Amino acid sequence: MKSISYLLLIGGVLTSCTSNPSTVEPEPITQGTPTEVGKPVGMPIQQTIGSAGGTLTTLDQRITVTIPAGALSKETLISVQPVENKAFGGTGLAYRISPENLELAKEAILTLTYKESELTGSAPEALGIAQQEADHSWKGRQNMTLDKTKRKASTPFKRLQTYAFYEQFFMVPERTTLVAGQGETFTVFFQKGRRDDPAEPYPLVKPVALKQEEVKNWRVDGQDIIDVAHPVLGMMSLGKVDAVAHYLPPTKITETDSLDVSVEVVLKESKAKLMLVSRVLLTTANAFQFLGAKVENADLAAITVVDNTLLIVSLSEGKSPQEKQALVNVSILPFTGTGTYEMKGEGSPVKVAANDRDGVQYDEECSANGRKMYGPITVHITEYDKAKKLVAGTVSGTVHHLNALTRNCDEASITMRFRAVSPY
């Protein structure tokens, strides 16, 4: 249930990175919010440990349970199993230690190991360890010893439960892929159940969005483009109440590129800087090949999506009107979403037209010498988001042109690849 985006902490220590935002006054929370129990994602390891104590470590070294002498009164089969992490703001796997809810006579030590990829670049100091209670709610704790060199965090515990890493602040989405015309909304959330006492576990509840005044310095690749249309970076606008930013890529994406959307969380009584960063991949996604034109970065000339009715996608080489360029167009009527559409004969839902660089038009069908030829053409719609009017797919097949001199049908192969958002 990982949700933290890319988080940078500059000039602060652990107490700084867990400070509340300047205007957040959390209401007292006495009960955590239950979640479903994580499903097993690996085989358990088991070891019998008695009154003399012992240590149990998984083969991948991700978790170690150290039980001291006197914690158990008799020999007990201790089990550790990796499960899905359902904690709010959870990152990485969770681990179920059994027999569940068994109370130890002395504190044991739990050591969890994290991967850099699980933090998506976030500061290890922002980590907490969550424990799932018998009612399936979660409690978070900050009383842990952090070893950043070994990427380990250790905390004392007395009850055998499910434990996992979690993060307090996060931005969603943490990463996304966009094409020209496809916008994305970024929102900053906060675990408001947190308490200042690091020794006392506190209830975890569903995170809520921060207010816009509780963050500052929304940036795209470090630049302020709020309400400004940047030719390379695009444009950003902010929500009026919640900590929300609406991002729109540039109208023309010339090559696949990546950029960062960042925002700084305002911390109370701290000089530290807590910055959340989401990764955005901009992709051209559109390409076609027809006769002498092989275009890997095609220009989206037009797109129309009418749910359960019509799809039209047109691509060009993106040259100036004075230059010769190839154009390709596909339409599907009726359009019903993802799936395969074919042109094999009369009444097919697929129509394809293509102009070569000399302006000669080819179509999906042609009649000559008393015979009619159809394609064949296959369209695979691989992605369709009805709400966003995002559609992606491929086209392959044969188009035809009636040669005015020979009165025969000339053939040409055509392929298309597209992923785009309709403004209509």
N, C-alpha and C positions, 0 to 999 in steps of 0.2 A: 504494500500500500504506500509505496514511495511517492512523496509529493514535493519534497524540497527541490527548488531549482538551484542553480549555481550560486553559491553564497560566499562572499569575500568578507573577511574580518581584518581590519587594519587598525593597528595601534591600540588594541584592547586585549583583555584577558577574559577568562571564563565568565566572571561576574558581569563583565561589560556586555558580552554577546547575548546574555540571557536577560538583560534589562527590559522592562516594559517600554513600549512606545510612549512618547511624551504625554499624549492625551488619553492613553488607555487607562481606565480605572476599572479593573476586572471586578465583576460582582462575585461575592463569595460563592464558591461552588463546592458542594459537599458530596456529590455523587457523580461518578464518571458515566459516560454514555456507553452502553453495551454494544458490542459488535459481534459479528459471526465469529465462530472459532476457526482459526486457520486450518486448512487441510494439510495433511502430511505431504511433504515434497522430497522425502528421502527416508531411508531405513534408520531405525533407532539404533543407538549403541547402548549396551547395558553392562553394568558391573555391580557385583555384590560388595557393599561397604558396611563394615560393622562399627563397633564402638571405638576402634583404633583410628577411624577416619580413613580417607583416601582421596584420590583424584581421578576424575573422569574427563577425558579429552577426545573430541571427535577426530577422525582421521585427517580431515582437512584443517585442523587446528583453529576452526572458527569459534569454538566455545570450549571453555575449561571450567569444570565445577570442582572446587577444592573444599572438601568437608573435613573439619578438624576433629581431633579426638574428643569424644564426649558428646558430639552433636547427635549421634544415633545411639540408642540403648541396645539395639540388637542388629544382627545382620539384615540388611535391606537391599533389595534389588533396585538400583537406581538406573533410570533410563533417560536418555536425552534424544529427542527426535526433532529434526528441522521441519518447520511448518510455515505456511503462508503468514506473512506479517500483516495483521489487520489493525495494528495500532494507528491512531490518527497521526499523520506525519511520519509513518514508519518508513524505514529504509533498510534494505537487505532482508534476510530471512529472520523469522522468529524461531525460538527453540523451546519446546515443551519438556519440562523436567518432571519426571514422575518417580514415585506415586504423587499425583497432584494434590496440592493443599496439605501435604505432610509438613508439620511444624518441627523444625530442628531445635534441639536444646541449646545450641550455640550457633553464632553466626558463621555461615560459610561464605566463600568468595566466588563470585561469578565473574568470569573474564570473557568478554566478547571481542571478536576481531572484525574489523570492517575493511572493505576494499575502497580504493580511491574512486572507482567507477560508481560505487553505490552512493557516494556523496555528491557526485556530479560536480566536483570542484569545490564543494562547501567546506567550511572550516570545521575541523574535528572538534573544536571547542564548543560548537553549537549542539553537539550530540547530547541526548539524554537516554536513559534506559527505562523502558516501559515494562510493566508487569500486568498480566491479565488476571483479574480477580475471578472468584468462583461464580459471580453473577455475569461474567463475560465483559464487564467494564474494565477500563484500563486506568492505571495510575502511573504517573511519571516521576522519575527521580533524577536529581542532579548530583547526588553524593557519590561520585565515582572518581577514580584515579585514572588519568588519561596518559597514555604513552604513545605520542604521535610517531615516534621513530618505528615502533613495532606495530602501529595502528591497532592498539588494544585499549580497552576501557574495562576497569574492574570496579565492582561494587559489592558491599556486603549484603547478604540476604539470609532469611531464616525460614522462608516457606518455599516449598517446591511448586513452581508455577510456570507459566509461559512468559519468557522474557524476550525483548527485542529492542533495537535502537529506534529512536524517533527524533524528529526535528520540530522545533517550535515555530519558526517562521518559514513560509514557503510561497512561491509564486507559481501559478499554473497558467498555461502549460509550461513545463520545464524545458521542452523542446518541441519544435513543430517544423513542418515542411510546407512552404507556401509557393504559389505561382502568381504571376501577374494578375491583379484583380481580386485575389483571395485575401481577405483580411483576417485578423486574429485578435482576440480580446485577452489581455493578461490581467490577472487579479492576484493581489497579495493577501494571504491569509495569516491568521495568528491563532496560536493555541492559548485561548484566554483563561483556561483553567489553571495556569501556572501560578505557583506561589513563590515568594522570595526565599523561604527557608529551604536550603538545599538538602537538609537532612530528613525532611518530612515528605514522603510521597504525596503527590497531589492528583486529584481526579482529572483524567483527560476527557475532554468533550469534543464534539464536532467543531472544528475550527471555524472562525468567522472572518469575514473580510475586514481588513483595516480600513480606516477612513482615509480619504485623500490627504487630509492635513497631517496624518501620521506617517506619511512617506514624503520623499522629495527627490528631485533630480532624476526624473524619468529620462532615459537616454537610449539612443540607438547607436551602437558602436561609439559610444562616448560623446555623441553630438545631440544637442537639443533640437529636435525637429517637431516640437509640439505646434500644431496648427501651421506648419510650414511644409510645403511640398518640395522635398529634396530629390533631385533627378536620379541619385544612386541609392539612397537609403529609404526613400518613401516618405510617409507622413504618419504622425501620431497625434491623437487627441485624447484628452483625459475625461474620466467620469467626474460628475459634480459631487457625489457623495462618497462612494466607496473608492478604495485604492485600486482603480481600474484604468487601464490604458488600452485604447483601440489602435492597432497598428495596421497600416495598409502599405504593401510593397510598392515600389515604383511601377509605373504603368508599363514599362518595357524592361524586361530582364534579359540582358545580352548573354549572360553565362551563369552557370551554377556558382553560387557564392554563399557564404555563411556570415551571419552577423549576430550581435548580442543585443538583447533588450534588457536594460538594467534599471534598477530603482533602489534608492537608499531608504532604509527604515530609520525613522527618527527614534533614537534611544533616550530614555529618561536619565538624567544625571550621569551622563557618560560622554567621554570624548571619543569613544570607539566609533568606527564606521561599519555598519552592517549593510551589505549590499547584496541584493538578489539579482541573479542574471539568468535569463532564459536564452537558449540557443535557437536561432532561426536559420533554416536552410532555404535559400531561394533557388528555385530550379526553373529552367526554361521549359522542360517537360514536353515541348512541341517539336516535332520533326516530321519530315516527309521526303520521299524519293519518287521522282517521276521523270522519266526520260533523262535528259541531261542534268536535271537539278537534283542534287543530294544535299538537303538542308538539315543540319543538326540543330540549329537554333532558329526555328521558324517563328515568324511573327504571327500572333493570333489576330487575324483580320476581322473575325466576327464569331460570336457564339450566342446561341439562344437555346434555353431549356424551358420547356413547358411540361410540367409533370404529367405523366400518363398521356401525353399528346405528341410532343415534337422535340427533336434535337437537331440543331444545325451547328456545325463547326467548320470554319474556313481558316486555312493557313496560307501564308505567303512567304516569299523570301525576305520581305521587309525592306525592299529597295525603294528608292524615290520613284514617283510617278513617271519620270522621264526615262527610267531604266527598264529594260526588258526583265521580266521576272515570271516565274511559274506560280500558279495558284491552284490550290486543291480545296475541294468542298465535299463534305459528307452530310447527308440528312437522313433521319430515321423518323418515319411516320406510320404507325404510332410508336412512340417511345415509352417503354414501360420500366426502365431502370437497367440494372446490371443484367448481363447475359449475352448471348450470341445472336446476332442478326445476320441474315444472309440474302444476297441477291442471286437468285438462280433462274428466275423467270418472271412472267407477268404477275403483277400484283405484289411484288416484293416490297417490304417496308424500307429498303435501303435505296438511296439515290446518291450517286457520286458523279461529280464533274471536276475536270482538271484542265487547266490551260497551260500549254508549254510556253517557253520563253518567246516564241513567235506569235503567241496569241491563238494558236490552234486549239480548239476545245475537244476534249474527249469526254464521253459519258459512259454510264453503266450499261447502255444497250445501243444496238445499231442494227439497221435493216438494209440489206443489199441482196440483189439477185433473188428476190422473193424469199429470203431467209432472214430471220431475226436472231441476233446474238445477244445473250445476257451474261454480263460478268465473266466468270463468277467472282463475287466479292463477299468477304466475310468481315464483319465488324464485331469486335469483342469489347463490351463495356465492362471494365474491371472495377470501377469505383463510381458510386453515385450518392451524393449527400443531398437529399431533397431540401433540407432547410437552407443549406448554403448555396444550392444550385451548382455544386462542384461535380464535374464529370470527368472521367478519364477512360481512355481506351485505345484500341489499335484498329487499323484498317489495312487489309491486304487483298489483292486481287487483280483483275484485268479490266481496263476501260477501253472504249472503242471510239473510232472516228471514221466517218464516211468520207473517203478520199474522193474529191471532186473530179479528179482526172481518171482514176481507174474504176470508180464507182464500186470499189470494194471497201470492206471495213478493215482499217488498220487497227492493230492492237498495241497496247502498252501496259506494262506492269505499274502498279501504284502501291505504295505503303505509306501509312500515316501513324503517328503516335501523338497523343494529346492529353493534356490535363489542365483544365481551366475552369473558371467560375463565370457563370452568366450573370450579367447585370440586370437581366430582364426576367 
